[in-house]
Amino acid sequence: METNLTYELAYKELAQIAKDIENETVSVDILAQRVKRASDLITFCQTKLKNTESEVNKIISQMEVNKS
């Protein structure tokens, strides 16, 4: 994955790939490449969401400790 890829960019690209496949505008010659790219983007987004959830939970836990 590119180092400057953000969740928003990945999601936007993934949505475009899905739209292209649904509209049958993807050539059979590159279909496998687009599906592979979509798979990579899904993995990237899932990882980003899990990391963000973990970080938010950590911050909330620290706030609760500091509140006591």
Jmol script that loads the backbone (N, CA, C; Angstrom):
load data "model"
ATOM      1  N   MET A   1       0.845  -1.190   0.000  1.00  0.00           N
ATOM      2  CA  MET A   1       0.000   0.000   0.000  1.00  0.00           C
ATOM      3  C   MET A   1       0.883   1.244   0.000  1.00  0.00           C
ATOM      4  N   GLU A   2       0.371   2.275  -0.591  1.00  0.00           N
ATOM      5  CA  GLU A   2       1.101   3.529  -0.621  1.00  0.00           C
ATOM      6  C   GLU A   2       1.186   4.114   0.790  1.00  0.00           C
ATOM      7  N   THR A   3       2.264   4.806   1.061  1.00  0.00           N
ATOM      8  CA  THR A   3       2.456   5.362   2.398  1.00  0.00           C
ATOM      9  C   THR A   3       1.563   6.572   2.650  1.00  0.00           C
ATOM     10  N   ASN A   4       1.109   7.266   1.604  1.00  0.00           N
ATOM     11  CA  ASN A   4       0.277   8.449   1.792  1.00  0.00           C
ATOM     12  C   ASN A   4      -1.216   8.149   1.621  1.00  0.00           C
ATOM     13  N   LEU A   5      -1.583   6.894   1.586  1.00  0.00           N
ATOM     14  CA  LEU A   5      -2.977   6.507   1.427  1.00  0.00           C
ATOM     15  C   LEU A   5      -3.733   6.762   2.726  1.00  0.00           C
ATOM     16  N   THR A   6      -4.866   7.428   2.618  1.00  0.00           N
ATOM     17  CA  THR A   6      -5.711   7.681   3.778  1.00  0.00           C
ATOM     18  C   THR A   6      -6.948   6.795   3.680  1.00  0.00           C
ATOM     19  N   TYR A   7      -7.658   6.696   4.787  1.00  0.00           N
ATOM     20  CA  TYR A   7      -8.898   5.927   4.796  1.00  0.00           C
ATOM     21  C   TYR A   7      -9.873   6.484   3.758  1.00  0.00           C
ATOM     22  N   GLU A   8      -9.988   7.806   3.709  1.00  0.00           N
ATOM     23  CA  GLU A   8     -10.926   8.442   2.787  1.00  0.00           C
ATOM     24  C   GLU A   8     -10.582   8.142   1.329  1.00  0.00           C
ATOM     25  N   LEU A   9      -9.305   8.228   1.001  1.00  0.00           N
ATOM     26  CA  LEU A   9      -8.889   7.923  -0.375  1.00  0.00           C
ATOM     27  C   LEU A   9      -9.117   6.452  -0.718  1.00  0.00           C
ATOM     28  N   ALA A  10      -8.798   5.583   0.224  1.00  0.00           N
ATOM     29  CA  ALA A  10      -8.991   4.150  -0.002  1.00  0.00           C
ATOM     30  C   ALA A  10     -10.470   3.835  -0.192  1.00  0.00           C
ATOM     31  N   TYR A  11     -11.309   4.424   0.650  1.00  0.00           N
ATOM     32  CA  TYR A  11     -12.751   4.181   0.559  1.00  0.00           C
ATOM     33  C   TYR A  11     -13.308   4.696  -0.767  1.00  0.00           C
ATOM     34  N   LYS A  12     -12.840   5.876  -1.175  1.00  0.00           N
ATOM     35  CA  LYS A  12     -13.306   6.462  -2.434  1.00  0.00           C
ATOM     36  C   LYS A  12     -12.902   5.576  -3.622  1.00  0.00           C
ATOM     37  N   GLU A  13     -11.665   5.090  -3.603  1.00  0.00           N
ATOM     38  CA  GLU A  13     -11.198   4.215  -4.685  1.00  0.00           C
ATOM     39  C   GLU A  13     -11.965   2.903  -4.680  1.00  0.00           C
ATOM     40  N   LEU A  14     -12.200   2.367  -3.510  1.00  0.00           N
ATOM     41  CA  LEU A  14     -12.958   1.122  -3.381  1.00  0.00           C
ATOM     42  C   LEU A  14     -14.377   1.297  -3.925  1.00  0.00           C
ATOM     43  N   ALA A  15     -15.006   2.409  -3.596  1.00  0.00           N
ATOM     44  CA  ALA A  15     -16.358   2.688  -4.102  1.00  0.00           C
ATOM     45  C   ALA A  15     -16.361   2.787  -5.623  1.00  0.00           C
ATOM     46  N   GLN A  16     -15.321   3.400  -6.175  1.00  0.00           N
ATOM     47  CA  GLN A  16     -15.234   3.527  -7.632  1.00  0.00           C
ATOM     48  C   GLN A  16     -15.043   2.167  -8.297  1.00  0.00           C
ATOM     49  N   ILE A  17     -14.209   1.330  -7.706  1.00  0.00           N
ATOM     50  CA  ILE A  17     -14.001  -0.017  -8.252  1.00  0.00           C
ATOM     51  C   ILE A  17     -15.320  -0.783  -8.236  1.00  0.00           C
ATOM     52  N   ALA A  18     -16.043  -0.714  -7.121  1.00  0.00           N
ATOM     53  CA  ALA A  18     -17.328  -1.411  -7.014  1.00  0.00           C
ATOM     54  C   ALA A  18     -18.311  -0.899  -8.063  1.00  0.00           C
ATOM     55  N   LYS A  19     -18.360   0.414  -8.242  1.00  0.00           N
ATOM     56  CA  LYS A  19     -19.253   1.017  -9.231  1.00  0.00           C
ATOM     57  C   LYS A  19     -18.894   0.549 -10.641  1.00  0.00           C
ATOM     58  N   ASP A  20     -17.607   0.553 -10.952  1.00  0.00           N
ATOM     59  CA  ASP A  20     -17.155   0.124 -12.277  1.00  0.00           C
ATOM     60  C   ASP A  20     -17.511  -1.335 -12.542  1.00  0.00           C
ATOM     61  N   ILE A  21     -17.342  -2.177 -11.524  1.00  0.00           N
ATOM     62  CA  ILE A  21     -17.665  -3.601 -11.687  1.00  0.00           C
ATOM     63  C   ILE A  21     -19.172  -3.778 -11.852  1.00  0.00           C
ATOM     64  N   GLU A  22     -19.959  -3.068 -11.037  1.00  0.00           N
ATOM     65  CA  GLU A  22     -21.414  -3.154 -11.145  1.00  0.00           C
ATOM     66  C   GLU A  22     -21.910  -2.690 -12.502  1.00  0.00           C
ATOM     67  N   ASN A  23     -21.297  -1.637 -13.025  1.00  0.00           N
ATOM     68  CA  ASN A  23     -21.701  -1.093 -14.325  1.00  0.00           C
ATOM     69  C   ASN A  23     -21.060  -1.829 -15.494  1.00  0.00           C
ATOM     70  N   GLU A  24     -20.266  -2.831 -15.172  1.00  0.00           N
ATOM     71  CA  GLU A  24     -19.583  -3.648 -16.174  1.00  0.00           C
ATOM     72  C   GLU A  24     -18.687  -2.813 -17.084  1.00  0.00           C
ATOM     73  N   THR A  25     -18.035  -1.799 -16.503  1.00  0.00           N
ATOM     74  CA  THR A  25     -17.113  -0.971 -17.285  1.00  0.00           C
ATOM     75  C   THR A  25     -15.665  -1.427 -17.111  1.00  0.00           C
ATOM     76  N   VAL A  26     -15.461  -2.511 -16.363  1.00  0.00           N
ATOM     77  CA  VAL A  26     -14.120  -3.046 -16.168  1.00  0.00           C
ATOM     78  C   VAL A  26     -13.891  -4.150 -17.199  1.00  0.00           C
ATOM     79  N   SER A  27     -12.823  -4.004 -17.925  1.00  0.00           N
ATOM     80  CA  SER A  27     -12.459  -4.997 -18.931  1.00  0.00           C
ATOM     81  C   SER A  27     -12.134  -6.324 -18.260  1.00  0.00           C
ATOM     82  N   VAL A  28     -12.495  -7.392 -18.906  1.00  0.00           N
ATOM     83  CA  VAL A  28     -12.179  -8.729 -18.402  1.00  0.00           C
ATOM     84  C   VAL A  28     -10.667  -8.876 -18.229  1.00  0.00           C
ATOM     85  N   ASP A  29      -9.908  -8.190 -19.056  1.00  0.00           N
ATOM     86  CA  ASP A  29      -8.455  -8.273 -19.004  1.00  0.00           C
ATOM     87  C   ASP A  29      -7.869  -7.717 -17.702  1.00  0.00           C
ATOM     88  N   ILE A  30      -8.569  -6.781 -17.068  1.00  0.00           N
ATOM     89  CA  ILE A  30      -8.040  -6.195 -15.839  1.00  0.00           C
ATOM     90  C   ILE A  30      -8.933  -6.465 -14.621  1.00  0.00           C
ATOM     91  N   LEU A  31      -9.975  -7.251 -14.801  1.00  0.00           N
ATOM     92  CA  LEU A  31     -10.912  -7.518 -13.712  1.00  0.00           C
ATOM     93  C   LEU A  31     -10.207  -8.110 -12.490  1.00  0.00           C
ATOM     94  N   ALA A  32      -9.358  -9.086 -12.691  1.00  0.00           N
ATOM     95  CA  ALA A  32      -8.648  -9.719 -11.572  1.00  0.00           C
ATOM     96  C   ALA A  32      -7.782  -8.698 -10.834  1.00  0.00           C
ATOM     97  N   GLN A  33      -7.138  -7.801 -11.568  1.00  0.00           N
ATOM     98  CA  GLN A  33      -6.321  -6.760 -10.941  1.00  0.00           C
ATOM     99  C   GLN A  33      -7.175  -5.836 -10.084  1.00  0.00           C
ATOM    100  N   ARG A  34      -8.358  -5.468 -10.581  1.00  0.00           N
ATOM    101  CA  ARG A  34      -9.241  -4.565  -9.840  1.00  0.00           C
ATOM    102  C   ARG A  34      -9.788  -5.246  -8.590  1.00  0.00           C
ATOM    103  N   VAL A  35     -10.117  -6.542  -8.700  1.00  0.00           N
ATOM    104  CA  VAL A  35     -10.614  -7.280  -7.540  1.00  0.00           C
ATOM    105  C   VAL A  35      -9.505  -7.404  -6.497  1.00  0.00           C
ATOM    106  N   LYS A  36      -8.275  -7.648  -6.928  1.00  0.00           N
ATOM    107  CA  LYS A  36      -7.135  -7.723  -6.009  1.00  0.00           C
ATOM    108  C   LYS A  36      -6.911  -6.380  -5.321  1.00  0.00           C
ATOM    109  N   ARG A  37      -6.984  -5.305  -6.084  1.00  0.00           N
ATOM    110  CA  ARG A  37      -6.819  -3.962  -5.510  1.00  0.00           C
ATOM    111  C   ARG A  37      -7.933  -3.699  -4.489  1.00  0.00           C
ATOM    112  N   ALA A  38      -9.153  -4.083  -4.821  1.00  0.00           N
ATOM    113  CA  ALA A  38     -10.274  -3.907  -3.897  1.00  0.00           C
ATOM    114  C   ALA A  38     -10.020  -4.679  -2.606  1.00  0.00           C
ATOM    115  N   SER A  39      -9.514  -5.890  -2.724  1.00  0.00           N
ATOM    116  CA  SER A  39      -9.205  -6.705  -1.547  1.00  0.00           C
ATOM    117  C   SER A  39      -8.153  -6.020  -0.673  1.00  0.00           C
ATOM    118  N   ASP A  40      -7.125  -5.478  -1.304  1.00  0.00           N
ATOM    119  CA  ASP A  40      -6.077  -4.763  -0.569  1.00  0.00           C
ATOM    120  C   ASP A  40      -6.640  -3.523   0.128  1.00  0.00           C
ATOM    121  N   LEU A  41      -7.517  -2.815  -0.552  1.00  0.00           N
ATOM    122  CA  LEU A  41      -8.112  -1.611   0.021  1.00  0.00           C
ATOM    123  C   LEU A  41      -9.018  -1.958   1.204  1.00  0.00           C
ATOM    124  N   ILE A  42      -9.761  -3.037   1.089  1.00  0.00           N
ATOM    125  CA  ILE A  42     -10.618  -3.481   2.194  1.00  0.00           C
ATOM    126  C   ILE A  42      -9.768  -3.812   3.415  1.00  0.00           C
ATOM    127  N   THR A  43      -8.689  -4.535   3.208  1.00  0.00           N
ATOM    128  CA  THR A  43      -7.780  -4.871   4.310  1.00  0.00           C
ATOM    129  C   THR A  43      -7.213  -3.606   4.942  1.00  0.00           C
ATOM    130  N   PHE A  44      -6.798  -2.657   4.119  1.00  0.00           N
ATOM    131  CA  PHE A  44      -6.263  -1.386   4.612  1.00  0.00           C
ATOM    132  C   PHE A  44      -7.304  -0.663   5.472  1.00  0.00           C
ATOM    133  N   CYS A  45      -8.533  -0.566   4.970  1.00  0.00           N
ATOM    134  CA  CYS A  45      -9.597   0.132   5.696  1.00  0.00           C
ATOM    135  C   CYS A  45      -9.929  -0.568   7.009  1.00  0.00           C
ATOM    136  N   GLN A  46      -9.995  -1.891   6.985  1.00  0.00           N
ATOM    137  CA  GLN A  46     -10.288  -2.636   8.211  1.00  0.00           C
ATOM    138  C   GLN A  46      -9.204  -2.406   9.262  1.00  0.00           C
ATOM    139  N   THR A  47      -7.964  -2.441   8.840  1.00  0.00           N
ATOM    140  CA  THR A  47      -6.842  -2.219   9.755  1.00  0.00           C
ATOM    141  C   THR A  47      -6.886  -0.807  10.326  1.00  0.00           C
ATOM    142  N   LYS A  48      -7.154   0.160   9.475  1.00  0.00           N
ATOM    143  CA  LYS A  48      -7.233   1.552   9.910  1.00  0.00           C
ATOM    144  C   LYS A  48      -8.346   1.725  10.943  1.00  0.00           C
ATOM    145  N   LEU A  49      -9.502   1.119  10.696  1.00  0.00           N
ATOM    146  CA  LEU A  49     -10.623   1.215  11.631  1.00  0.00           C
ATOM    147  C   LEU A  49     -10.305   0.545  12.966  1.00  0.00           C
ATOM    148  N   LYS A  50      -9.687  -0.628  12.914  1.00  0.00           N
ATOM    149  CA  LYS A  50      -9.323  -1.331  14.152  1.00  0.00           C
ATOM    150  C   LYS A  50      -8.307  -0.535  14.963  1.00  0.00           C
ATOM    151  N   ASN A  51      -7.319   0.043  14.282  1.00  0.00           N
ATOM    152  CA  ASN A  51      -6.309   0.848  14.971  1.00  0.00           C
ATOM    153  C   ASN A  51      -6.928   2.097  15.589  1.00  0.00           C
ATOM    154  N   THR A  52      -7.834   2.718  14.870  1.00  0.00           N
ATOM    155  CA  THR A  52      -8.501   3.912  15.384  1.00  0.00           C
ATOM    156  C   THR A  52      -9.366   3.563  16.587  1.00  0.00           C
ATOM    157  N   GLU A  53     -10.096   2.460  16.501  1.00  0.00           N
ATOM    158  CA  GLU A  53     -10.927   2.023  17.622  1.00  0.00           C
ATOM    159  C   GLU A  53     -10.069   1.767  18.858  1.00  0.00           C
ATOM    160  N   SER A  54      -8.956   1.102  18.672  1.00  0.00           N
ATOM    161  CA  SER A  54      -8.048   0.811  19.775  1.00  0.00           C
ATOM    162  C   SER A  54      -7.516   2.097  20.395  1.00  0.00           C
ATOM    163  N   GLU A  55      -7.124   3.036  19.567  1.00  0.00           N
ATOM    164  CA  GLU A  55      -6.581   4.301  20.055  1.00  0.00           C
ATOM    165  C   GLU A  55      -7.653   5.096  20.820  1.00  0.00           C
ATOM    166  N   VAL A  56      -8.865   5.133  20.284  1.00  0.00           N
ATOM    167  CA  VAL A  56      -9.955   5.855  20.953  1.00  0.00           C
ATOM    168  C   VAL A  56     -10.267   5.205  22.298  1.00  0.00           C
ATOM    169  N   ASN A  57     -10.322   3.880  22.337  1.00  0.00           N
ATOM    170  CA  ASN A  57     -10.576   3.185  23.597  1.00  0.00           C
ATOM    171  C   ASN A  57      -9.486   3.473  24.620  1.00  0.00           C
ATOM    172  N   LYS A  58      -8.255   3.542  24.170  1.00  0.00           N
ATOM    173  CA  LYS A  58      -7.133   3.851  25.056  1.00  0.00           C
ATOM    174  C   LYS A  58      -7.278   5.262  25.625  1.00  0.00           C
ATOM    175  N   ILE A  59      -7.645   6.206  24.790  1.00  0.00           N
ATOM    176  CA  ILE A  59      -7.824   7.588  25.235  1.00  0.00           C
ATOM    177  C   ILE A  59      -8.970   7.676  26.232  1.00  0.00           C
ATOM    178  N   ILE A  60     -10.066   6.978  25.955  1.00  0.00           N
ATOM    179  CA  ILE A  60     -11.215   6.983  26.875  1.00  0.00           C
ATOM    180  C   ILE A  60     -10.818   6.381  28.214  1.00  0.00           C
ATOM    181  N   SER A  61     -10.063   5.311  28.188  1.00  0.00           N
ATOM    182  CA  SER A  61      -9.607   4.677  29.432  1.00  0.00           C
ATOM    183  C   SER A  61      -8.729   5.636  30.229  1.00  0.00           C
ATOM    184  N   GLN A  62      -7.847   6.348  29.560  1.00  0.00           N
ATOM    185  CA  GLN A  62      -6.988   7.312  30.244  1.00  0.00           C
ATOM    186  C   GLN A  62      -7.818   8.455  30.836  1.00  0.00           C
ATOM    187  N   MET A  63      -8.836   8.878  30.123  1.00  0.00           N
ATOM    188  CA  MET A  63      -9.704   9.947  30.623  1.00  0.00           C
ATOM    189  C   MET A  63     -10.440   9.482  31.888  1.00  0.00           C
ATOM    190  N   GLU A  64     -10.882   8.232  31.898  1.00  0.00           N
ATOM    191  CA  GLU A  64     -11.598   7.692  33.060  1.00  0.00           C
ATOM    192  C   GLU A  64     -10.678   7.578  34.256  1.00  0.00           C
ATOM    193  N   VAL A  65      -9.433   7.197  34.035  1.00  0.00           N
ATOM    194  CA  VAL A  65      -8.462   7.093  35.134  1.00  0.00           C
ATOM    195  C   VAL A  65      -8.168   8.479  35.695  1.00  0.00           C
ATOM    196  N   ASN A  66      -7.993   9.453  34.814  1.00  0.00           N
ATOM    197  CA  ASN A  66      -7.685  10.823  35.241  1.00  0.00           C
ATOM    198  C   ASN A  66      -8.883  11.478  35.940  1.00  0.00           C
ATOM    199  N   LYS A  67     -10.064  11.019  35.641  1.00  0.00           N
ATOM    200  CA  LYS A  67     -11.274  11.569  36.217  1.00  0.00           C
ATOM    201  C   LYS A  67     -11.429  11.160  37.692  1.00  0.00           C
ATOM    202  N   SER A  68     -10.889  10.026  38.032  1.00  0.00           N
ATOM    203  CA  SER A  68     -11.037   9.495  39.411  1.00  0.00           C
ATOM    204  C   SER A  68     -10.205  10.247  40.402  1.00  0.00           C
TER     205      SER A  68
END
end "model"
wireframe off; spacefill off
backbone 0.3
color backbone group
